[in-house]
Structure formats: C-alpha cells, structure tokens
Amino acid sequence: MLKRLIPLLAALALPAMAADCPSTLKFVKRKLNSEETVNLCQAYQGKTLLIVNTASYCGFTPQFDGLEALYSQYKDKGLVVLGFPSDDFFQEADDEKTTAEVCFTKYKVNFPMFEKLHVRGDDADPLYRILASQADDSAPKWNFYKYLVGKDGKVIELFSSRTKPDSEELRKAIERAL
C-alpha cells in the first residue's frame, strides 16, 4: 500500500524548482508496470512532446509502430513521445502487465509509457485536463489522440486517432515545433 502512495505523495509535493516549469509538466507519473516515477518537468522540460492516449485492444493499436518510428527518427532532435494507456473507451487491458507486454514485447515500444489514467470526463487526470483546456477544450474522443506540445509546454496542435503517425500533416507539425 505504501508503495502505491509514494507516487501520489510525490505528485502532490513537487519541489519549488518547478516555478518556471509549464503547467503541462508539473506532474510526477509512474512508469508503466513499474514502481519507478518520473518528474515530467525534470525529464522533459524544453523538449517537444507528442502525448498520446493509448489502448492495447483498439483498431488504432498498430499506430504504436508509427509512433515508435517517429520517436526513433526525431528523438535526437528533441522529440519525446509519451504514451498514457487509458481504458476510457473500454479497450485497455485490466492489468498493467498485459499492457506492458503489448507495448514492449509485441510493438517494441522504446518511448516512455506511463501508468493507465483517465483522459476525459470528470475523472480526467489533471494532465489531460490541461491538455484539453489548451486545445480548445478538446479531450480525446477516442484512443490514440495526439497532443503536440511545444518546447514552451503549450499545446501546438491536436491530432485525432485517424491521423496516422506517418502522416505528412503530423510530421510537418513536428518538424516546425523542433
């Protein structure tokens, strides 16, 4: 029980150093299928981010391949893809071990994947509330919505599930942001 509370307590007590950290990064999130946490501000401030709500059993799940290709292509230029599994659309595994197997074993994901969270509605995680508010109150309408976040921590553009990671539109937006 205490191990489960530590990430929550850490998230509530981010250090004062985060004063210049954008609101989108003022969180500590637990890595997928791990007890290890990541202070998003310390790890990703000043980077261009593509934040994606994922699901293991969705028609868009094969987008993991394209997201990994984007990450591989642009990570040395400052892009980080951040994946957040969500069961808000009832297509995520019940346990994180299965989700991790889909991500890391089946799709060979190397970009950071985090704990399962809610991305819409009254239970939406505060990170996703901020993302939605910066994207004209547009919360994900399905799995694999993609928020492109600039180096300043502000949402630049939102891409729907239907926008494939290898689409010219998404790639051009990433290149402009980098």
Beta strands, then each sheet from edge to edge (+ up, - down):
strand 1: 28-30
strand 2: 37-39
strand 3: 48-54
strand 4: 79-85
strand 5: 146-149
strand 6: 155-159
sheet 1: 1+ 2-
sheet 2: 4+ 3+ 5- 6+
end
